[in-house]
Amino acid sequence: MKKFNIPEYYKSPVISKLKAKRKLEDPRKQDFSPSSISFHNVEFVISRHFGFCFGVENAIEKSYDAIQSNPDKKIYLLSQMIHNPEVNNDLYSQGVRFIQDTEGKQLISWDEINSDDIVIIPAFGTTIETSAILEKKGIDGVTFNTTCPFVEKVWNRSKTLGENAYTVIVHGKYSHEETKATFSHSQQQSPTIIVRDISETQHIIDYINGEISSDKLLQLFKGKYSDNFNPEKDLNRIGVVNQTTMLASETQEIADLFKTTLIAKFGESELKNHFADTRDTLCYATNDNQSATLELMNTTADLAIVVGGYNSSNTTHLVELLQQKFKTFFIKNESEIISKDHIRSFNIETKKLEELKFFLPQKEKLKIIITSGASCPDSAVDKVMQKIMYILGTPLVESDFDI
């Protein structure tokens, strides 16, 4: 796989050594068991897969190349490059400005941007409508287009579904940049509707089974379906794709629910005429990170820490998995660790940062699980481990790590 040129301060010598060792031992990535690094008063159990993925490193490389190769030009990002505050803050500090926020609110008027400016398309991709704006303004939408190839794979899958007269069901978060982009591309070819989770999916199932009216369905999904979507004719032949960072098990559950419902309605012999076998459209990194996190569930530990941006979908799903078994803390970086009795942790249910006491148990030796999302620098994980050791009174240096 290609190696990208990313800033050194995003890398961690310790984590790099650990990942290199695991890659050498398991080049085909068949072993998802975690790694372990022990010290005299703490053992860190580290996920087999975490940190920057292919798409993120590609986006970062192109973004910093844009900065370095265009010192006299104004440089913009359509929205956040990735959902990580450290990366976005660093780009901002180097003069990059964001045209929209993550919810699509305009921060900089299109009137201020012209053909001499550089506009970077983030890893999430962008909508057909925004691409048209760039083209109309004469802005290069190719050189610094960092759309993840796995996102483009979903767009291609959706296009194929449309060409074969399937309605596209997108499993994703409606306000997420990637889902907005996928929806925009998909509706060009096919009726499209977005479902957030299994409970929203059940509403569509209820309609298919004749339990709610089409008016009720359209009311429930207001703003989440394409103009060309007509439930009376468009829910007899469907295919499921997803936002690439969703929880794999939930996407499968949604697809299975549609499949069994259509079998019940049309018979198993007719299934291929009503349900497209799209298989999995998650990216490899999301799959690997979630599989490695599930393997963490087979161990024992005093607590778990997940490092990453609070608006990162793939990171949030790692928290969802781990908190089923462990006391889990979701932090953006080491600054959220105040002391061994105090931490700030993001609550994924309330969407609020909480001040929590009794962070580290009072034990002779602690066992701490640690992982991060696909948009989190390895250096952030390294700093979290160092902060923990520091507050325990045993600061770390690289030579302490026996890898």
Residue pairs with C-beta under 8 A, 6 or more apart in sequence:
1 54
2 54
4 57
4 58
4 60
4 61
5 61
5 64
5 65
6 52
6 57
6 60
6 61
6 64
7 60
7 64
7 90
9 379
10 52
10 60
10 87
10 377
10 378
10 379
11 377
11 378
11 379
12 377
12 378
12 379
12 381
12 382
13 398
14 382
14 385
14 398
14 401
14 403
15 51
15 378
15 379
15 381
15 382
16 378
17 401
17 403
18 35
18 37
18 46
18 403
19 51
19 378
21 35
21 403
22 31
22 35
22 48
25 31
29 49
29 288
31 48
32 48
32 49
32 288
32 291
32 292
32 294
32 295
33 48
33 295
34 45
34 46
34 47
34 48
34 292
34 295
34 296
34 299
34 369
35 45
35 46
35 47
35 48
36 43
36 44
36 45
36 46
37 43
37 44
37 46
37 401
37 402
37 403
38 44
38 402
39 389
39 394
39 396
39 400
40 365
40 394
41 364
41 365
41 366
41 392
41 394
42 365
42 366
42 367
42 368
42 388
42 389
42 392
43 365
43 366
43 367
43 368
44 368
44 369
44 370
44 385
45 296
45 299
45 301
45 367
45 368
45 369
45 370
46 369
46 370
46 371
46 381
47 289
47 292
47 293
47 295
47 296
47 369
47 370
47 371
47 372
48 288
48 292
48 295
49 285
49 288
49 289
49 291
49 292
50 289
50 292
50 371
50 372
50 373
50 374
50 376
50 381
51 372
51 374
51 376
51 377
51 378
51 381
52 60
52 374
52 375
52 376
52 377
52 378
53 283
53 284
53 285
53 286
53 374
53 375
54 148
54 149
54 150
54 284
54 285
55 123
55 146
55 148
55 149
55 150
55 151
55 283
55 285
55 374
56 82
56 123
56 148
56 374
56 375
58 123
58 146
58 148
59 81
59 82
59 122
59 123
59 146
59 148
60 81
60 82
60 87
62 120
62 144
62 146
63 77
63 81
63 91
63 96
63 120
63 144
63 146
65 144
66 75
66 118
66 120
66 144
67 75
67 91
67 94
67 95
67 96
70 118
73 116
73 117
73 118
74 97
74 113
74 116
74 117
74 118
75 95
75 96
75 97
75 117
75 118
75 120
76 96
76 97
76 98
76 99
76 108
76 113
76 117
76 118
76 119
76 120
77 91
77 96
77 97
77 98
77 99
77 119
77 120
77 122
78 98
78 99
78 100
78 119
78 120
78 121
78 122
78 126
78 130
79 98
79 99
79 100
79 101
79 102
79 104
79 122
79 124
79 177
80 88
80 98
80 101
80 102
80 122
80 177
80 311
81 87
81 88
81 91
81 120
81 122
81 123
81 146
82 88
82 122
82 123
82 309
82 312
82 375
83 102
83 308
83 309
83 311
83 312
83 313
83 315
83 373
83 375
84 308
84 309
84 312
84 373
84 375
84 376
84 377
85 309
85 332
85 333
86 332
86 333
86 377
86 380
87 375
87 377
88 98
92 98
96 120
97 107
97 108
98 107
98 108
99 106
99 107
99 108
99 110
99 113
99 119
100 106
100 107
101 107
102 175
102 176
102 177
102 311
103 175
104 175
104 177
104 180
110 133
110 137
113 119
113 137
113 139
114 137
114 138
114 139
115 137
115 138
115 139
117 139
118 140
118 144
119 134
119 139
119 140
119 141
119 144
120 144
120 145
120 146
121 141
121 144
121 145
121 146
121 147
122 146
122 147
122 177
123 146
123 147
123 148
123 151
124 147
124 148
124 151
124 176
124 177
124 178
124 181
125 147
125 148
125 151
125 152
125 155
125 177
125 178
125 181
125 182
126 147
126 177
126 181
127 180
127 181
127 183
127 184
127 185
128 184
128 185
128 188
129 184
131 141
134 141
135 141
147 181
148 244
148 283
150 244
150 282
150 283
150 284
151 178
151 181
151 182
151 244
151 283
153 281
154 182
154 241
154 242
154 244
154 281
155 181
155 182
155 185
155 186
157 239
157 241
157 278
157 281
158 168
158 170
158 182
158 185
158 186
158 189
158 190
158 192
158 241
159 185
159 186
159 188
159 189
161 167
161 168
161 186
161 189
161 190
161 239
161 241
161 276
161 278
162 168
162 186
162 188
162 189
162 190
163 189
164 276
165 190
165 237
166 190
166 237
166 238
166 239
166 276
167 190
167 191
167 192
167 193
167 229
167 234
167 235
167 237
167 238
167 239
168 186
168 190
168 191
168 192
168 193
168 238
168 239
168 240
168 241
169 192
169 193
169 194
169 195
169 201
169 204
169 238
169 239
169 240
169 241
169 254
169 258
170 179
170 182
170 183
170 186
170 192
170 193
170 194
170 195
170 241
170 242
170 243
171 194
171 195
171 196
171 240
171 241
171 242
171 243
171 246
171 250
171 251
171 254
172 178
172 179
172 182
172 183
172 194
172 196
172 242
172 243
172 246
173 179
173 196
173 243
173 246
173 313
174 180
174 194
174 196
174 223
174 224
176 243
176 313
178 243
178 244
178 245
179 194
179 243
182 241
182 243
183 192
183 194
183 226
186 192
186 226
186 241
187 226
187 227
187 228
190 226
191 225
191 226
191 228
191 229
191 230
191 234
192 225
192 226
192 229
193 204
193 221
193 224
193 225
193 226
193 229
194 221
194 224
194 225
195 201
195 204
195 224
195 254
197 250
197 254
198 250
198 253
198 254
198 257
200 220
200 221
201 254
201 257
201 258
202 257
203 212
203 217
203 220
203 221
204 217
204 235
204 258
205 257
205 258
205 261
206 212
207 213
207 214
207 216
207 217
207 231
207 235
208 235
208 261
208 262
208 265
209 261
209 265
214 231
214 232
217 231
218 225
218 231
236 266
236 274
237 273
237 274
237 275
237 276
238 258
238 262
238 274
238 275
238 276
239 275
239 276
239 278
240 251
240 254
240 255
240 258
240 276
240 278
241 278
241 281
242 251
242 281
242 282
243 313
244 281
244 282
244 283
244 286
245 282
245 283
245 286
245 312
245 313
245 314
245 317
245 374
246 282
246 286
246 313
246 317
247 290
247 317
247 320
247 321
248 280
248 282
248 286
248 287
248 290
249 290
251 280
251 281
251 282
252 280
255 278
258 275
259 271
259 275
262 271
262 274
262 275
263 271
265 274
266 273
266 274
280 287
283 374
285 314
285 374
286 314
286 374
289 314
289 318
289 371
289 373
289 374
290 317
290 318
290 321
292 371
293 318
293 321
293 322
293 371
294 321
296 304
296 322
296 369
296 371
297 321
297 322
297 324
297 325
299 369
300 367
301 326
301 367
301 368
301 369
302 327
302 360
302 361
302 363
302 366
302 367
302 368
303 326
303 327
303 328
303 329
303 360
303 361
303 366
303 368
303 369
304 322
304 323
304 326
304 327
304 328
304 329
304 368
304 369
304 370
304 371
305 328
305 329
305 331
305 368
305 369
305 370
305 371
305 384
306 315
306 318
306 319
306 322
306 328
306 329
306 330
306 331
306 370
306 371
306 372
306 373
307 315
307 331
307 332
307 333
307 370
307 371
307 372
307 373
307 376
307 380
307 381
307 384
308 315
308 318
308 330
308 332
308 372
308 373
308 375
308 376
308 380
309 315
309 332
309 373
309 375
309 376
310 330
310 332
310 346
310 351
310 353
312 373
312 374
312 375
312 376
314 373
314 374
314 375
315 330
315 372
315 373
315 374
315 375
315 376
316 330
316 348
318 371
318 372
318 373
319 328
319 330
319 348
320 348
322 328
322 369
322 371
326 369
329 343
329 345
329 356
329 359
330 345
330 346
330 347
330 348
331 337
331 343
331 344
331 345
331 346
331 384
332 346
333 380
333 383
333 384
334 380
334 383
334 384
334 386
334 387
336 343
336 344
336 345
336 353
337 343
337 359
337 384
337 387
337 388
337 391
338 344
339 359
339 391
340 359
340 360
340 391
340 392
341 357
341 358
341 359
341 360
342 355
342 356
342 357
342 359
343 356
343 359
344 353
344 354
344 355
344 356
345 353
345 354
345 356
346 352
346 353
346 354
347 353
347 354
360 366
360 388
360 391
360 392
366 392
368 388
370 381
370 384
370 385
371 381
372 378
372 380
372 381
385 396
386 395
386 396
389 395
389 396
390 396
